[in-house]
Amino acid sequence: MKFLVKPKVNGFRLAKIRECFELFKELDTSGVLSRTYVRELLKGIQRFDLVEKLDVPLLINAESGKRSYFNLRQV
């Protein structure tokens, strides 16, 4: 996934990222994190199962007890 975000994230910062949450945090800081962008990243790494989960409304996630760590802006 790091390869896919190279155009959006500074190369030095990208090299320091080890965990996926750090990548999403950096994308959020850069102002490019959105539900649409995450969907495209997941498709790029062929994680269609996660794309389907991303399309589940956040309210359903809250009712099931799952916590959302990122406020993904819809675009």
Order of alpha helices (4+ residues) and beta strands (2+ residues): alpha-alpha-alpha-alpha-alpha
